[in-house]
Each structure stands twice: as C-alpha cells, then as structure tokens.
Amino acid sequence: MRPAVSPTVRRRRLGSELRHLRERAQLTMEEVSSKLGWSATKVSRIETAHVGVVPKTVCCLLDLYKVDDAKREELLRLTRDARKKGWWHAYDELSSEYAAYIGLEADAASLRSFAPVVLPGLLQTEDYARAIIRAGLLLAPPGEVTRRIEIRMARQALLSQSDPCRLWAILDEAVIRRPVGGPTVMRAQLERLLEAMESSNITVQILPFATGAHSGTSGAFEILDFPEPSDPDVVCLENLTNCLYVEHETDVYRYTVAFDHLRAKASDPDESRRLISEAVTRLD
C-alpha cells in the first residue's frame, strides 16, 4: 500500500485548484490582490505552492470565487492536510528546495532519471553517498555530511515499500567508470547496482561513450510522475546550491521527449548489466 499523499503534493494540488477557481471567476491575480488587500506576489506564491496557507486565507479566496459548500469543504480539508509534516521535517536544517523535492519524490509513482556524472541518490550505497557528499560540501558545518547521508538512505525506502516507486535510470558510461571513493567503495556500489536491477520496479540503462552527442548534454534531470491525474508531472534540475523545478506543460514535454531519445540510444538492460559487470572486473 502506498503511503499517504505527501504534504508537498497536497500543497501543490491546492495551489492548482485555487488557480483554476480564480480563472473560472475571470479574475487576474492583480484583481484578487486588490479586492483582498494582498500583494499580487502573495497570490502567485499561493498558487505556485511556494508558501503554505492557513484555512482562514483559503476561506478568503473561496468567498471571493463564490465556491459552493461541497467544493469548499474539499479544499479546506486539503488545506489542513497540506499543513501536516512529512518525515523529512524532522531535519530542521533542510533547505526549503530540498524539502520540497523530498516531498514530491515521496508521492511519485515513477521517476525517470538521467544521470551523467554520479548515480541517482536512490541507488547509492552509504559509502558512495559519503564520498559524493563530502566532495560537494566544501564548506559544511559539523555533522552535515552525516545528516545528509541519513536522509539519502531514508529516501531509498520508496523503492522497497509494498507499493514501490518505479525508477527508470539512464546512466552515462562515465558514472560506472568514475571510481568514486576509491576501488573498494566503487566495486561495492556497482555490485549493489546490479542487485537493484533485479527488482521489477527498477530499470537501468547505460549510455555508452560511443553514442556521442545526445539529448542530455545540457545536464542531469529527473521527471517525477504522480498517480493522480490532477497532479501534473514535474522536472527537477539539481545544481550546487539548490533544486530548480520545471512545471510548464510544454517544457515538461520537452524533457520527456529528451528522455525517450536517451532511452532509445542507451544500451538495453541486459547489455547494460554486462557493461556494469565489466566495470566491476576492471576494479579487481
């Protein structure tokens, strides 16, 4: 059974519903802000789920949009649920961007990931994750590396829960050749990757160097798909300091097409297993 919908996804759904209601009422954000004495920025941040909202705030919007009692109760219940805490909120030091990503990931039905440099976090061993995190955190307070490893390992439960998330990862050949953490750590990581590929919900393909230029040369990206049609797909782009999200339907479609092209050019799962096994042998 899949866990309850994450508060991040509820907040995103609430924002989408409020935007549709505003558009149905034929009001602009500027008109809403003027009528309620708010700033247009506040209305925008509510609709884009960049801020949490209390029931009183939502009631003001529902009154303005003349929403019927049934819909009103549905959205107020969604508002209350969106204020609940996910397991990751126990880590107070998380950036808002990373917390938002974990919340989206927690409710994803499937993840499509292109990784040109390192393995996706959901497939990393603890030692491999430690090497990656230490290399990236040049200025880290005491305990930061340990906390990040704990969070990364906790996130991996998504792949083994009773109704697991479906992961399709395309790895550039550089990922399996770069000896992160040294030969011993890398060998254990590749062996763990081969084990993961035995799971029916995990597909891994290697994109060989011989492919040359491809649709993923702009960098890593991940497409998150959700079980409810009312929750549209979102693309996550991670950089050194935070996560960026792509949610416009046309832009998400472009990433989807890019992933499909990568999938077509990458080695099939059986050939990918062979390439990974060869990489293990080279570390002996």
C-alpha positions in Angstrom: 0.0 0.0 0.0 1.3 3.4 -0.9 1.8 5.9 2.0 -0.5 8.8 2.4 0.0 11.7 -0.1 2.8 13.9 1.0 2.1 17.5 2.3 4.2 18.9 -0.5 2.0 17.3 -3.2 -1.2 18.4 -1.3 0.0 22.0 -1.3 0.8 21.8 -5.0 -2.6 20.4 -5.7 -4.3 23.1 -3.6 -2.4 25.8 -5.5 -3.5 24.4 -8.8 -7.2 24.2 -7.6 -7.1 27.8 -6.4 -5.6 28.9 -9.7 -8.4 27.2 -11.7 -11.1 28.7 -9.5 -9.6 32.2 -10.0 -9.5 31.7 -13.7 -13.1 30.4 -13.7 -14.1 33.5 -11.8 -12.4 35.5 -14.6 -10.2 37.4 -12.1 -6.5 38.2 -12.6 -4.0 37.9 -9.7 -3.9 41.7 -9.6 -7.7 41.9 -9.2 -7.6 39.3 -6.4 -4.9 41.1 -4.6 -6.7 44.4 -4.9 -10.0 43.0 -3.6 -8.4 41.2 -0.6 -5.8 43.9 0.2 -2.9 41.5 -0.5 0.1 41.8 -2.8 0.0 40.1 -6.2 3.1 38.2 -5.1 1.2 36.6 -2.3 -1.5 35.3 -4.6 1.2 34.0 -7.0 3.1 32.2 -4.3 0.0 30.5 -3.0 -1.0 29.3 -6.5 2.5 28.0 -7.2 2.8 26.3 -3.8 5.8 28.3 -2.8 4.2 29.1 0.6 1.9 27.2 2.9 -1.5 28.7 3.7 -3.9 28.5 6.7 -7.6 27.8 6.3 -8.5 31.4 7.0 -6.5 32.6 4.0 -8.1 29.9 1.8 -11.6 30.9 3.0 -11.0 34.5 1.8 -10.2 33.2 -1.7 -13.1 30.8 -1.7 -15.5 33.5 -0.7 -14.2 35.7 -3.4 -14.6 32.9 -6.0 -18.1 32.0 -4.8 -17.3 28.4 -4.3 -20.1 26.0 -3.3 -20.2 24.2 0.1 -19.1 20.8 -1.2 -16.0 22.1 -3.0 -15.3 24.5 -0.1 -15.1 21.6 2.4 -12.9 19.6 0.0 -10.4 22.4 -0.4 -10.4 23.2 3.3 -9.7 19.6 4.1 -6.9 19.7 1.6 -5.6 22.8 3.2 -5.4 21.2 6.6 -3.7 18.1 5.2 -1.2 20.2 3.4 -0.1 21.6 6.8 0.9 18.2 8.1 4.5 17.3 8.5 6.4 14.7 6.4 9.2 12.5 8.0 11.8 14.8 6.4 10.6 17.8 8.5 12.4 16.3 11.5 15.6 17.6 9.8 15.2 21.3 10.5 18.4 22.2 8.6 17.0 21.1 5.2 16.7 23.9 2.7 13.2 24.6 1.5 14.1 23.5 -2.0 15.4 20.1 -0.9 12.5 19.6 1.5 10.1 20.4 -1.4 11.9 17.8 -3.6 11.7 15.1 -1.0 8.0 15.8 -0.6 7.4 15.5 -4.3 9.6 12.3 -4.5 7.7 10.7 -1.6 4.5 10.7 -3.6 5.8 10.0 -7.1 4.5 6.8 -8.8 7.6 6.8 -11.1 10.9 8.6 -11.6 12.7 8.9 -14.8 16.3 10.0 -14.2 19.2 10.9 -16.5 22.5 10.9 -14.6 25.6 12.0 -16.5 28.0 12.3 -13.5 27.0 10.2 -10.5 24.4 7.7 -9.6 21.0 8.9 -8.5 20.7 9.1 -4.8 18.1 6.4 -4.6 20.6 3.9 -5.9 23.7 4.9 -3.9 25.3 2.9 -1.2 26.2 4.7 2.1 29.9 4.8 1.4 29.4 6.1 -2.2 27.0 8.7 -0.9 29.5 9.8 1.7 32.2 10.3 -0.9 29.8 12.3 -3.2 28.5 14.5 -0.3 31.9 15.2 1.1 33.2 16.2 -2.3 30.3 18.6 -2.9 30.2 20.2 0.6 33.4 22.1 0.7 32.1 24.4 3.4 30.0 22.2 5.7 29.1 22.6 9.4 29.9 19.7 11.8 27.5 16.8 11.3 26.2 18.0 7.9 27.6 15.1 5.9 26.2 12.5 8.4 22.7 14.1 8.3 22.7 14.2 4.5 23.6 10.5 4.3 20.8 9.6 6.8 18.3 11.5 4.7 19.5 9.9 1.4 19.3 6.4 2.9 15.8 7.1 4.3 14.6 8.2 0.9 15.5 4.8 -0.6 12.6 3.2 1.2 10.5 4.4 -1.8 11.9 1.6 -3.9 11.2 -1.2 -1.5 7.8 -0.3 0.1 4.8 -2.5 -0.5 3.7 -0.4 -3.5 7.2 0.7 -4.7 8.0 3.7 -6.8 9.1 2.8 -10.4 12.6 4.0 -11.2 14.0 4.2 -14.7 17.6 5.5 -14.7 19.8 6.2 -17.7 23.4 6.5 -16.7 26.2 7.9 -18.8 29.1 5.4 -19.1 31.2 7.9 -17.1 29.0 7.1 -14.0 30.2 3.5 -13.9 33.8 4.3 -14.8 34.5 7.1 -12.3 36.0 5.4 -9.2 34.1 7.4 -6.6 35.5 6.8 -3.1 38.2 4.5 -4.4 38.1 1.0 -5.9 36.6 -0.8 -2.9 33.8 1.7 -2.5 33.1 1.7 -6.2 33.1 -2.0 -6.5 30.5 -2.4 -3.7 28.4 0.4 -5.4 28.4 -1.4 -8.8 27.6 -4.7 -7.2 24.7 -3.0 -5.4 23.6 -1.5 -8.7 23.5 -5.0 -10.3 21.4 -6.3 -7.4 19.0 -3.3 -7.7 18.5 -4.2 -11.4 17.0 -7.5 -10.4 14.0 -5.7 -8.9 11.0 -5.5 -11.2 10.4 -1.8 -10.4 14.0 -0.7 -11.3 15.3 -0.3 -14.9 18.9 0.8 -15.5 20.4 1.6 -18.9 24.0 2.7 -19.7 24.5 5.4 -22.3 27.9 4.4 -23.9 30.6 6.9 -24.7 30.3 5.8 -28.4 26.9 7.4 -28.5 28.5 10.8 -29.0 26.3 13.9 -28.7 22.8 13.2 -27.3 19.7 15.0 -26.0 21.0 15.1 -22.4 24.2 17.1 -23.0 22.7 20.0 -21.0 23.0 18.0 -17.8 21.2 15.8 -15.3 17.4 15.9 -14.9 14.6 13.9 -13.3 11.0 13.6 -14.3 8.6 12.8 -11.5 5.2 11.3 -12.4 2.3 11.2 -9.9 -0.6 8.7 -9.5 -3.3 11.3 -9.6 -4.1 13.0 -13.0 -4.7 16.2 -11.1 -1.0 16.3 -10.1 0.9 17.0 -13.3 4.5 15.8 -13.9 7.4 17.9 -12.7 11.0 18.0 -13.8 13.8 18.5 -11.2 17.1 20.1 -12.1 19.7 20.0 -9.3 22.7 22.3 -9.1 25.3 23.0 -6.5 23.1 25.1 -4.1 19.5 24.1 -4.7 16.9 22.4 -6.9 15.1 24.0 -9.8 11.6 22.9 -10.9 10.1 22.9 -14.4 6.3 22.6 -14.3 5.1 24.2 -17.5 3.4 21.5 -19.6 5.3 22.3 -22.8 8.7 22.3 -21.0 8.0 19.1 -19.2 7.1 17.5 -22.5 10.4 18.6 -24.0 12.2 16.8 -21.2 10.0 13.7 -21.7 11.0 13.6 -25.4 14.7 14.1 -24.4 14.4 11.1 -22.0 12.8 9.0 -24.7 15.6 9.8 -27.1 18.2 8.9 -24.4 16.4 5.6 -23.7 16.4 4.7 -27.4 20.2 5.4 -27.7 21.2 3.7 -24.4 22.2 0.0 -24.2 19.3 -2.3 -23.3 19.1 -3.6 -19.7 20.9 -6.9 -20.5 23.8 -5.2 -22.3 23.9 -2.6 -19.5 24.4 -5.4 -17.0 27.3 -6.6 -19.0 28.9 -3.2 -19.1 28.5 -2.8 -15.4 29.9 -6.2 -14.7 32.9 -5.3 -16.9 33.4 -2.2 -14.8 33.5 -4.3 -11.7 36.1 -6.5 -13.2 38.3 -3.6 -14.1 38.3 -2.6 -10.4 39.8 -6.0 -9.3 
